[in-house]
Amino acid sequence: MPRYDAVIVGAGPTGLACGIELKRRGLNAVLLDKGCVVNSLYHYPTNMVFFTTPELLEIGDIPMTSLNEKPVRGEALKYYRRVADHYQLDIRQYEHVERVTGEDGRFFTYSLDSRGCGHQYESRKVILSMGYYDVPNKLNVQGEDLPKVIHYYKEAHPYYNQDVLVIGAKNSAAIAALELWWTGARVTLVHRGEGIHANVKYWIKPNIENRIKNGEIPAYFHSTVAEIGEAVVRLNTPQGAVTLKNDFVFAMTGYRPDTQFLDAHGIHFDAESGRPYTDPETLESDRKGMYLAGVLVAGMHTNEIFIENGRFHGKKIAEAIAAAISAKT
């Protein structure tokens, strides 16, 4: 069985940053991801433009270049592949981590690969950097489990000439609604709030609001989905119940950390804030030897940590692990 200084669960930008910083300190680590490298970014909309500038996405002191002021999804994917190659990180893609046992100094991580083969890794430390993109927030309405309900918008083409409902009013919902409408879908938007969210990207917000104002994208605000049927959706609106013809539903309702996995591995949360208990200096959780990186540190407050600030967690954690290992040798 291979033995490592650290197993890193998750090969997103923050997981890569952790691997880089450990390697810089002479420590060996393996990164396990149930998807591909930067799997969450891969699942972003095909034509997505980042809100930030290239230098704020950089890790490992490798410059990121972009044809425009703001990078697009394809440029980010290429950049993080290049970083992984440059540092020759040991990344095991398509390995789903099922459980972690053991204790500080001798953890055992069990994973299952895409062929159904089991793997086991021994390590002194474990870093959880799994993000939050894998667990969508549920509507908890009848019909939500129908195949036509989609929680991840990719691209618009398959929905040409279809009746589509978009749920939500933040960036993902606004982008989906616009691209679907541009591609020829008949789009309706519904949101429980009073309007399009104030933090929607500045080049998107006036566009979606104008489409709504002109009646090109009907919108129901202060409204919720009551039921999803095979061919219709039913809404509760201030004007009463509304039934709409429907082929597809995009539930852009956000995502959350896999608290079930974290809880099963001894990670506890503050009841009031929803944040996991971590040492602010080292990001070590209340399970000794297990560290949290990236958006997991924010718990349910997923809008507080992004690539731009989560990438610095790697250095903080690597310094703590290097110091802990040095103290025992």
C-alpha positions as a Markdown table, in Angstrom:
| # | Residue | x | y | z |
|---|---|---|---|---|
| 1 | Met | 0.0 | 0.0 | 0.0 |
| 2 | Pro | 1.5 | 3.4 | -1.0 |
| 3 | Arg | 2.2 | 5.8 | 1.9 |
| 4 | Tyr | 2.0 | 9.6 | 1.6 |
| 5 | Asp | 2.5 | 12.6 | 3.7 |
| 6 | Ala | -1.0 | 13.7 | 2.6 |
| 7 | Val | -4.0 | 12.5 | 0.7 |
| 8 | Ile | -5.9 | 15.4 | -0.9 |
| 9 | Val | -9.6 | 14.8 | -1.7 |
| 10 | Gly | -10.5 | 17.0 | -4.6 |
| 11 | Ala | -8.4 | 18.2 | -7.6 |
| 12 | Gly | -9.9 | 21.6 | -8.1 |
| 13 | Pro | -7.9 | 24.8 | -8.1 |
| 14 | Thr | -7.6 | 24.7 | -4.3 |
| 15 | Gly | -6.7 | 21.0 | -4.2 |
| 16 | Leu | -4.0 | 21.7 | -6.8 |
| 17 | Ala | -2.7 | 24.6 | -4.8 |
| 18 | Cys | -2.4 | 22.3 | -1.7 |
| 19 | Gly | -0.5 | 19.7 | -3.8 |
| 20 | Ile | 1.9 | 22.3 | -5.1 |
| 21 | Glu | 2.7 | 23.8 | -1.7 |
| 22 | Leu | 3.3 | 20.4 | -0.2 |
| 23 | Lys | 5.6 | 19.4 | -3.0 |
| 24 | Arg | 7.5 | 22.7 | -2.6 |
| 25 | Arg | 8.2 | 21.6 | 1.0 |
| 26 | Gly | 9.5 | 18.2 | 0.0 |
| 27 | Leu | 6.3 | 16.4 | 1.0 |
| 28 | Asn | 4.6 | 13.8 | -1.2 |
| 29 | Ala | 0.8 | 13.9 | -1.8 |
| 30 | Val | -1.7 | 12.2 | -4.0 |
| 31 | Leu | -4.9 | 14.0 | -5.2 |
| 32 | Leu | -8.0 | 12.0 | -5.7 |
| 33 | Asp | -11.0 | 13.3 | -7.6 |
| 34 | Lys | -14.2 | 11.5 | -8.5 |
| 35 | Gly | -14.3 | 13.5 | -11.8 |
| 36 | Cys | -11.6 | 15.1 | -13.9 |
| 37 | Val | -9.0 | 17.7 | -13.0 |
| 38 | Val | -10.9 | 20.9 | -11.9 |
| 39 | Asn | -14.1 | 19.0 | -12.4 |
| 40 | Ser | -16.4 | 21.8 | -11.2 |
| 41 | Leu | -14.9 | 24.2 | -13.8 |
| 42 | Tyr | -15.4 | 21.6 | -16.5 |
| 43 | His | -19.1 | 21.4 | -15.6 |
| 44 | Tyr | -19.5 | 25.2 | -15.8 |
| 45 | Pro | -21.5 | 26.5 | -18.8 |
| 46 | Thr | -19.5 | 26.1 | -22.0 |
| 47 | Asn | -19.4 | 29.8 | -22.9 |
| 48 | Met | -18.9 | 31.0 | -19.3 |
| 49 | Val | -16.9 | 34.2 | -18.7 |
| 50 | Phe | -15.2 | 34.6 | -15.3 |
| 51 | Phe | -16.1 | 37.6 | -13.3 |
| 52 | Thr | -12.5 | 38.0 | -12.2 |
| 53 | Thr | -9.2 | 38.8 | -14.0 |
| 54 | Pro | -6.6 | 36.1 | -14.9 |
| 55 | Glu | -4.1 | 36.9 | -12.2 |
| 56 | Leu | -6.6 | 36.2 | -9.5 |
| 57 | Leu | -7.0 | 32.6 | -10.7 |
| 58 | Glu | -3.3 | 31.9 | -10.7 |
| 59 | Ile | -1.7 | 29.2 | -8.5 |
| 60 | Gly | 1.8 | 28.0 | -8.1 |
| 61 | Asp | 3.3 | 31.3 | -9.4 |
| 62 | Ile | 2.4 | 30.2 | -12.9 |
| 63 | Pro | 1.1 | 33.2 | -14.9 |
| 64 | Met | -2.3 | 32.9 | -16.6 |
| 65 | Thr | -2.9 | 34.6 | -19.9 |
| 66 | Ser | -6.2 | 35.4 | -21.5 |
| 67 | Leu | -7.2 | 36.9 | -24.9 |
| 68 | Asn | -9.5 | 39.3 | -23.1 |
| 69 | Glu | -9.7 | 41.2 | -19.8 |
| 70 | Lys | -11.6 | 38.3 | -18.3 |
| 71 | Pro | -10.8 | 34.7 | -18.9 |
| 72 | Val | -13.3 | 32.1 | -20.3 |
| 73 | Arg | -13.9 | 28.6 | -19.2 |
| 74 | Gly | -11.7 | 27.0 | -21.9 |
| 75 | Glu | -8.7 | 29.2 | -20.9 |
| 76 | Ala | -9.1 | 28.2 | -17.3 |
| 77 | Leu | -9.2 | 24.5 | -18.0 |
| 78 | Lys | -6.1 | 24.8 | -20.2 |
| 79 | Tyr | -4.3 | 26.8 | -17.5 |
| 80 | Tyr | -4.9 | 24.3 | -14.7 |
| 81 | Arg | -3.9 | 21.4 | -16.9 |
| 82 | Arg | -0.6 | 23.2 | -17.6 |
| 83 | Val | -0.1 | 23.9 | -13.9 |
| 84 | Ala | -0.7 | 20.2 | -13.0 |
| 85 | Asp | 1.8 | 19.2 | -15.7 |
| 86 | His | 4.4 | 21.7 | -14.6 |
| 87 | Tyr | 4.5 | 20.5 | -11.0 |
| 88 | Gln | 4.0 | 16.8 | -12.0 |
| 89 | Leu | 1.3 | 16.4 | -9.5 |
| 90 | Asp | 0.2 | 12.8 | -8.7 |
| 91 | Ile | -3.5 | 13.1 | -9.6 |
| 92 | Arg | -5.9 | 10.1 | -9.7 |
| 93 | Gln | -8.9 | 11.1 | -11.8 |
| 94 | Tyr | -12.2 | 9.3 | -11.6 |
| 95 | Glu | -11.6 | 7.9 | -8.2 |
| 96 | His | -14.5 | 8.4 | -5.8 |
| 97 | Val | -13.4 | 8.6 | -2.1 |
| 98 | Glu | -15.8 | 6.4 | -0.1 |
| 99 | Arg | -14.4 | 6.8 | 3.3 |
| 100 | Val | -11.4 | 7.7 | 5.5 |
| 101 | Thr | -10.4 | 5.8 | 8.6 |
| 102 | Gly | -7.6 | 5.9 | 11.0 |
| 103 | Glu | -6.2 | 8.8 | 13.0 |
| 104 | Asp | -3.6 | 11.6 | 12.8 |
| 105 | Gly | -0.3 | 10.2 | 11.6 |
| 106 | Arg | -1.9 | 7.1 | 10.0 |
| 107 | Phe | -5.0 | 7.7 | 8.0 |
| 108 | Phe | -6.4 | 5.2 | 5.4 |
| 109 | Thr | -8.4 | 6.5 | 2.5 |
| 110 | Tyr | -10.5 | 4.1 | 0.4 |
| 111 | Ser | -11.6 | 5.0 | -3.1 |
| 112 | Leu | -13.3 | 3.3 | -6.0 |
| 113 | Asp | -12.3 | 4.0 | -9.6 |
| 114 | Ser | -14.4 | 4.2 | -12.8 |
| 115 | Arg | -13.8 | 0.5 | -13.4 |
| 116 | Gly | -15.1 | -0.5 | -10.0 |
| 117 | Cys | -11.7 | -1.3 | -8.6 |
| 118 | Gly | -11.0 | -0.4 | -5.0 |
| 119 | His | -7.9 | 1.5 | -3.9 |
| 120 | Gln | -6.4 | 2.2 | -0.5 |
| 121 | Tyr | -3.9 | 4.9 | 0.5 |
| 122 | Glu | -2.1 | 5.4 | 3.8 |
| 123 | Ser | -1.1 | 9.0 | 4.8 |
| 124 | Arg | -0.1 | 11.0 | 7.7 |
| 125 | Lys | -2.6 | 13.8 | 7.0 |
| 126 | Val | -5.8 | 14.2 | 4.9 |
| 127 | Ile | -6.9 | 17.4 | 3.2 |
| 128 | Leu | -10.6 | 17.7 | 2.2 |
| 129 | Ser | -10.9 | 20.1 | -0.8 |
| 130 | Met | -14.1 | 18.8 | -2.4 |
| 131 | Gly | -15.9 | 22.0 | -3.1 |
| 132 | Tyr | -19.7 | 22.1 | -3.0 |
| 133 | Tyr | -20.8 | 21.7 | -6.7 |
| 134 | Asp | -21.9 | 18.1 | -6.3 |
| 135 | Val | -24.9 | 18.6 | -4.1 |
| 136 | Pro | -27.6 | 20.9 | -5.5 |
| 137 | Asn | -30.1 | 22.6 | -3.3 |
| 138 | Lys | -33.4 | 20.8 | -3.7 |
| 139 | Leu | -36.8 | 22.4 | -4.3 |
| 140 | Asn | -38.6 | 19.7 | -2.3 |
| 141 | Val | -41.6 | 19.6 | -4.7 |
| 142 | Gln | -43.4 | 16.8 | -6.4 |
| 143 | Gly | -41.8 | 15.9 | -9.8 |
| 144 | Glu | -38.3 | 17.2 | -8.9 |
| 145 | Asp | -36.8 | 13.8 | -9.7 |
| 146 | Leu | -38.2 | 13.7 | -13.2 |
| 147 | Pro | -35.4 | 13.4 | -15.9 |
| 148 | Lys | -36.4 | 16.7 | -17.4 |
| 149 | Val | -35.3 | 18.6 | -14.2 |
| 150 | Ile | -31.7 | 19.8 | -14.6 |
| 151 | His | -29.5 | 21.3 | -11.9 |
| 152 | Tyr | -26.4 | 22.0 | -14.1 |
| 153 | Tyr | -26.8 | 24.2 | -17.2 |
| 154 | Lys | -24.2 | 23.4 | -19.8 |
| 155 | Glu | -25.3 | 24.8 | -23.2 |
| 156 | Ala | -28.5 | 25.9 | -24.9 |
| 157 | His | -28.6 | 24.0 | -28.2 |
| 158 | Pro | -30.5 | 20.9 | -27.1 |
| 159 | Tyr | -33.4 | 23.1 | -25.9 |
| 160 | Tyr | -34.2 | 24.9 | -29.2 |
| 161 | Asn | -37.9 | 25.3 | -29.7 |
| 162 | Gln | -38.7 | 23.9 | -26.3 |
| 163 | Asp | -40.7 | 25.3 | -23.3 |
| 164 | Val | -38.2 | 25.8 | -20.6 |
| 165 | Leu | -38.6 | 27.1 | -17.0 |
| 166 | Val | -35.5 | 28.6 | -15.3 |
| 167 | Ile | -35.7 | 28.7 | -11.5 |
| 168 | Gly | -33.5 | 31.4 | -9.8 |
| 169 | Ala | -32.2 | 34.9 | -10.3 |
| 170 | Lys | -28.5 | 34.8 | -9.7 |
| 171 | Asn | -25.7 | 34.5 | -12.3 |
| 172 | Ser | -26.3 | 30.9 | -13.3 |
| 173 | Ala | -30.0 | 31.4 | -13.8 |
| 174 | Ala | -29.6 | 34.7 | -15.7 |
| 175 | Ile | -27.0 | 33.3 | -18.0 |
| 176 | Ala | -29.0 | 30.1 | -18.6 |
| 177 | Ala | -32.2 | 32.1 | -19.3 |
| 178 | Leu | -30.4 | 34.4 | -21.8 |
| 179 | Glu | -28.5 | 31.7 | -23.7 |
| 180 | Leu | -31.6 | 29.5 | -23.9 |
| 181 | Trp | -33.7 | 32.5 | -25.2 |
| 182 | Trp | -31.0 | 33.4 | -27.7 |
| 183 | Thr | -31.0 | 29.8 | -29.0 |
| 184 | Gly | -34.7 | 29.8 | -29.6 |
| 185 | Ala | -36.2 | 28.2 | -26.5 |
| 186 | Arg | -39.4 | 29.6 | -25.0 |
| 187 | Val | -38.1 | 30.7 | -21.6 |
| 188 | Thr | -39.9 | 31.6 | -18.4 |
| 189 | Leu | -38.1 | 32.6 | -15.2 |
| 190 | Val | -39.4 | 32.1 | -11.7 |
| 191 | His | -37.9 | 33.4 | -8.5 |
| 192 | Arg | -39.0 | 33.7 | -4.9 |
| 193 | Gly | -37.4 | 37.1 | -4.5 |
| 194 | Glu | -38.3 | 40.5 | -5.8 |
| 195 | Gly | -36.1 | 40.6 | -8.9 |
| 196 | Ile | -32.8 | 39.7 | -10.5 |
| 197 | His | -30.1 | 39.5 | -7.8 |
| 198 | Ala | -28.0 | 42.6 | -7.4 |
| 199 | Asn | -24.7 | 40.7 | -7.7 |
| 200 | Val | -25.4 | 39.3 | -11.2 |
| 201 | Lys | -22.5 | 40.2 | -13.5 |
| 202 | Tyr | -22.7 | 43.8 | -14.7 |
| 203 | Trp | -22.8 | 42.8 | -18.4 |
| 204 | Ile | -25.5 | 40.2 | -17.8 |
| 205 | Lys | -27.9 | 42.0 | -15.4 |
| 206 | Pro | -29.2 | 44.8 | -17.7 |
| 207 | Asn | -29.6 | 42.3 | -20.5 |
| 208 | Ile | -31.8 | 39.8 | -18.6 |
| 209 | Glu | -33.8 | 42.7 | -17.1 |
| 210 | Asn | -34.5 | 44.2 | -20.5 |
| 211 | Arg | -35.6 | 40.8 | -21.9 |
| 212 | Ile | -38.1 | 40.6 | -18.9 |
| 213 | Lys | -39.2 | 44.2 | -19.3 |
| 214 | Asn | -39.9 | 43.7 | -23.0 |
| 215 | Gly | -41.9 | 40.5 | -22.3 |
| 216 | Glu | -39.5 | 38.4 | -24.2 |
| 217 | Ile | -38.7 | 36.3 | -21.1 |
| 218 | Pro | -41.8 | 36.2 | -18.9 |
| 219 | Ala | -40.8 | 36.3 | -15.2 |
| 220 | Tyr | -42.7 | 35.5 | -12.0 |
| 221 | Phe | -41.2 | 37.1 | -8.9 |
| 222 | His | -42.2 | 36.5 | -5.3 |
| 223 | Ser | -43.2 | 33.1 | -6.7 |
| 224 | Thr | -42.4 | 29.4 | -6.2 |
| 225 | Val | -42.7 | 26.1 | -8.0 |
| 226 | Ala | -45.6 | 24.1 | -6.6 |
| 227 | Glu | -45.3 | 21.0 | -8.8 |
| 228 | Ile | -43.5 | 19.7 | -11.8 |
| 229 | Gly | -45.4 | 17.4 | -14.1 |
| 230 | Glu | -44.5 | 15.5 | -17.3 |
| 231 | Ala | -45.7 | 18.2 | -19.6 |
| 232 | Val | -46.5 | 21.2 | -17.3 |
| 233 | Val | -45.2 | 23.1 | -14.2 |
| 234 | Arg | -47.4 | 24.7 | -11.6 |
| 235 | Leu | -46.4 | 27.9 | -9.9 |
| 236 | Asn | -47.6 | 29.7 | -6.8 |
| 237 | Thr | -47.6 | 33.4 | -7.6 |
| 238 | Pro | -49.0 | 36.6 | -6.0 |
| 239 | Gln | -51.8 | 36.5 | -8.6 |
| 240 | Gly | -52.6 | 32.9 | -7.7 |
| 241 | Ala | -51.8 | 29.5 | -9.2 |
| 242 | Val | -50.3 | 29.4 | -12.7 |
| 243 | Thr | -49.9 | 26.4 | -14.9 |
| 244 | Leu | -47.4 | 26.5 | -17.7 |
| 245 | Lys | -46.6 | 24.2 | -20.6 |
| 246 | Asn | -43.1 | 22.8 | -20.0 |
| 247 | Asp | -40.5 | 20.5 | -21.5 |
| 248 | Phe | -37.5 | 21.2 | -19.3 |
| 249 | Val | -36.8 | 22.8 | -15.9 |
| 250 | Phe | -33.4 | 24.3 | -15.0 |
| 251 | Ala | -33.3 | 24.5 | -11.2 |
| 252 | Met | -30.5 | 27.0 | -10.8 |
| 253 | Thr | -31.0 | 27.0 | -7.0 |
| 254 | Gly | -27.3 | 26.8 | -5.9 |
| 255 | Tyr | -25.3 | 24.1 | -4.3 |
| 256 | Arg | -24.0 | 23.1 | -0.9 |
| 257 | Pro | -21.1 | 21.1 | 0.7 |
| 258 | Asp | -21.6 | 17.4 | 1.2 |
| 259 | Thr | -22.3 | 17.8 | 4.9 |
| 260 | Gln | -23.2 | 14.1 | 5.2 |
| 261 | Phe | -19.7 | 13.0 | 4.2 |
| 262 | Leu | -18.1 | 15.6 | 6.4 |
| 263 | Asp | -20.2 | 14.6 | 9.4 |
| 264 | Ala | -19.5 | 11.0 | 8.9 |
| 265 | His | -15.8 | 11.8 | 9.1 |
| 266 | Gly | -15.9 | 13.7 | 12.4 |
| 267 | Ile | -16.2 | 17.2 | 11.0 |
| 268 | His | -18.5 | 19.2 | 13.2 |
| 269 | Phe | -20.3 | 22.4 | 12.4 |
| 270 | Asp | -21.2 | 25.5 | 14.4 |
| 271 | Ala | -25.0 | 25.4 | 14.7 |
| 272 | Glu | -25.5 | 29.2 | 14.4 |
| 273 | Ser | -23.2 | 30.0 | 11.4 |
| 274 | Gly | -23.2 | 26.6 | 9.7 |
| 275 | Arg | -19.4 | 26.8 | 9.4 |
| 276 | Pro | -17.2 | 23.8 | 10.3 |
| 277 | Tyr | -14.9 | 24.1 | 13.2 |
| 278 | Thr | -11.3 | 24.8 | 12.0 |
| 279 | Asp | -8.2 | 26.4 | 13.4 |
| 280 | Pro | -8.0 | 29.7 | 11.6 |
| 281 | Glu | -4.2 | 29.6 | 11.4 |
| 282 | Thr | -3.9 | 26.0 | 10.1 |
| 283 | Leu | -7.4 | 25.1 | 8.8 |
| 284 | Glu | -7.1 | 21.9 | 10.7 |
| 285 | Ser | -10.6 | 20.6 | 11.6 |
| 286 | Asp | -11.7 | 19.3 | 14.9 |
| 287 | Arg | -10.6 | 15.9 | 13.7 |
| 288 | Lys | -6.9 | 16.0 | 14.3 |
| 289 | Gly | -4.8 | 15.6 | 11.2 |
| 290 | Met | -7.7 | 16.4 | 8.8 |
| 291 | Tyr | -7.7 | 19.8 | 7.1 |
| 292 | Leu | -10.4 | 21.6 | 5.1 |
| 293 | Ala | -9.5 | 23.7 | 2.1 |
| 294 | Gly | -11.5 | 26.0 | -0.2 |
| 295 | Val | -15.2 | 26.6 | 0.0 |
| 296 | Leu | -15.7 | 23.9 | 2.7 |
| 297 | Val | -14.2 | 26.3 | 5.2 |
| 298 | Ala | -17.2 | 28.6 | 4.7 |
| 299 | Gly | -19.8 | 25.8 | 5.3 |
| 300 | Met | -23.2 | 26.9 | 4.0 |
| 301 | His | -21.9 | 30.4 | 3.2 |
| 302 | Thr | -20.6 | 29.3 | -0.2 |
| 303 | Asn | -20.5 | 32.8 | -1.6 |
| 304 | Glu | -17.7 | 33.8 | 0.7 |
| 305 | Ile | -14.9 | 31.7 | -0.7 |
| 306 | Phe | -14.0 | 31.4 | -4.4 |
| 307 | Ile | -10.9 | 30.5 | -6.4 |
| 308 | Glu | -9.5 | 34.0 | -5.8 |
| 309 | Asn | -9.2 | 33.5 | -2.0 |
| 310 | Gly | -9.4 | 29.7 | -1.6 |
| 311 | Arg | -6.1 | 29.3 | -3.6 |
| 312 | Phe | -4.2 | 30.7 | -0.6 |
| 313 | His | -5.4 | 27.9 | 1.7 |
| 314 | Gly | -2.8 | 25.6 | 0.1 |
| 315 | Lys | 0.2 | 27.5 | 1.6 |
| 316 | Lys | -1.4 | 27.8 | 5.0 |
| 317 | Ile | -2.2 | 24.1 | 5.2 |
| 318 | Ala | 1.2 | 23.0 | 3.7 |
| 319 | Glu | 3.1 | 25.1 | 6.3 |
| 320 | Ala | 1.1 | 23.5 | 9.1 |
| 321 | Ile | 1.6 | 20.0 | 7.9 |
| 322 | Ala | 5.3 | 20.5 | 7.2 |
| 323 | Ala | 5.7 | 21.9 | 10.8 |
| 324 | Ala | 3.7 | 19.0 | 12.3 |
| 325 | Ile | 5.7 | 16.3 | 10.5 |
| 326 | Ser | 9.0 | 18.0 | 11.2 |
| 327 | Ala | 8.2 | 18.1 | 14.9 |
| 328 | Lys | 7.7 | 14.3 | 15.0 |
| 329 | Thr | 10.9 | 13.5 | 13.1 |
